Amino acid sequence: MRFRHRALAGLATLLLPLAGMVGLAGPAQAATSATATYTKASDWGTGFEGKWTVKNTGTTALTSWTVEWDFPSGTSVTSAWDTDVTSSGTHWTAKNKSWNGTLAPGASVSFGFNGTGSGSPANCKLNGGSCDGTSVPGDAAPSAPGTPTASAVTDTSVKLTWSAATDDKGIKNYDVLRDGAKVATVTTTSYTDTGLTAGTDYSYSVRARDTAGQTGPAGRAVAVRTTGGTTEPPTGDKVKLGYFTEWGVYGRNYHVKNLVTSGSASKITHINYAFGNVKDGKCVVDDTYAAYDKAYTADQSVSGTADTWDQPLRGNFNQLRQLKAKYPHIKVLYSFGGWTYSGGFGQAAQNPAAFAASCKAVVEDPRWADVFDGIDIDWEYPNACGLTCDTSGPAAFANLMRGLRSEFGSDYLVTAAITADGSDGGKIDAADYGGAARYVDWYNVMTYDYFGAWDRTGPTAPHSPLTSYNGIPNASFNSAAAIAKLKAKGVQGGKLLLGIGFYGRGWTGVTQSAPGGTATGPATGTYEAGIEDYKILKASCPATGTIAGTAYAHCGSNWWSYDTPATIGTKMAWAKSQGLGGAFFWEFSGDTSNGELVNAINSGLS
């Protein structure tokens, strides 16, 4: 993988003390305090304008605020700004917007409202605490409840049970989410959803609310298919995984919705989101704009709903959330590293436990904790050379994977993309892939990029040969050799996925149609010399032959090699005969608009 408003008149001020809550760095760190000042800014007889000012009077940051008060009967809020206001009878609650909830020590924020009636607020609370600025309840939102367990599934109903969430102030109730939308609020840890459609896929998750009114993140989702119906779920037990590139939303103009319009979403089982970066021995989000800030219009989004400016989560992560709600069978893994970002793994391997903890913190960020089902490590290459050379030693990779499995546990997928160098003393021999296999769910064996125009004069050779052939530049550079070598090291076939490239590699200045010809350099490509998407090559340089289970094409002075639906069919049959766990591909945007390569993988493995 290569890679906001009115001036207030000065009127008498009623000081209503408020207690604030903050995110605690650790159990020994005390919470801060806060106060709130209420001002009746103006009164025009039939109505009035009120203003609250919340001030952080403590020494640590305030991460959110919720102001509650009671109005006497006949007094109410009619409109508000810079806050979200709700009511239950005469009890009123105002919560921060996404952009004004954080207050540094000494900072303050104001919000206002218009009201009717003549009463004044009473019984003020902030985040459930008392209002004198001295009470210091913890402010942590509830933890995510456990993944629901589905039972008693019928044509029209399912019973869900889950382990309780935890919170310093106690749990008040739970929201049950079906396909991302709330369908019920319950006070127990079980719920039976009814009125469902037979033979239909649903996704359920649960979030908790504490007695202070704070709502925590949703837990991991469970996929449920009701009985009956005529539409069958995806067949077979093989993994069918594709990489979705973070940067593809720019020049390639490829978005999560393309997985739906191409038909690919119904034919895959897993998505690797590529790539997170590895810096200072830690996992970090790379392009935060593409990942969780880029806004999508209704026609661009999976759900058909436009993002709003104050939405807590946007970008690719939100689109993946919508995709999972629509296709509950899909699992998403966050992939870290890749050709460009593998240089950070050496430092990470020096402290695998700290690295794993940082990765889990990214994967379980409350803003998108329901999006990811695991982590994928793409280290190119442990104790060997890729873009940079690593000297961590043969045990570093296994140590890293052991640390990840220990941190993530059995509820998450832990996988790795690995070299396919089948040569003696090559990259597979440089690291303990056999020992590390016990900690991973599977390996994505990168059985492509064996040959290419980095050898400018050739000889021309297919970049993803399934087997060796007479005249191959290196007899150990092929899929069969790599798989055999990994099996010899004790890796079970079911933990190996065969890699497919949705692109070709090519040379120019070539006169010979068969492999083995000389060249003058890399052929022109849309984004990079010597490489081109299948969707382009299919029409611009159609295949003229096959060798070693893959296709090649000679058109004019250019020579390309790439996989077609036919050669993918051959490779999938071979993968099944070898007892492999399935296949993966790099990457979605290289396919045609109707997903013909994904369809070939699905058909070949089903």
Secondary structure, 3 states (H helix, E strand, C coil): CCCCCCCCCCCCEEEECCCCCCCCCCCCCCCCCEEEEEEEEEECCCCEEEEEEEEECCCCCECCCEEEEECCCCCEEEEEECCEEEEECCEEEEECCCCCCCECCCCEEEEEEEEECCCCCEEEEECCECCCCCCCCCCCCCCCCCCCEEECCCCCCEEEECCCCCCCCCEEEEEEEECCEEEEEECCCEEEECCCCCCCEEEEEEEEEECCCCECCCCCCEEEECCCCCCCCCCCCCEEEEEEEHHHHCCCCCCHHHHHHCCHHHCCCEEEEEEEEEECCEEECCCHHHHHHCCCCCCCCCCCCCCCCCCCCCHHHHHHHHHHHHCCCCEEEEEEEHHHHHHHHHHHHHCHHHHHHHHHHHHCCCCCCCCCCEEEEECCCCCCECCCECCCCCCHHHHHHHHHHHHHCCCCEEEEEECCCCCCCCHHHHCCHHHHHHHCCEEEECCCCCCCCCCCCCCCCCCCCCCCCCCCCCCCCCHHHHHHHHHHCCCCHHHEEEEEECEEEEEECCCCCCCCCCCCEECCCCCECCEEEHHHHHHHCCCCEEECCEEEEEECCEEEEECCHHHHHHHHHHHHHCCCCEEEEECHHHCCCCCHHHHHHHHHHC
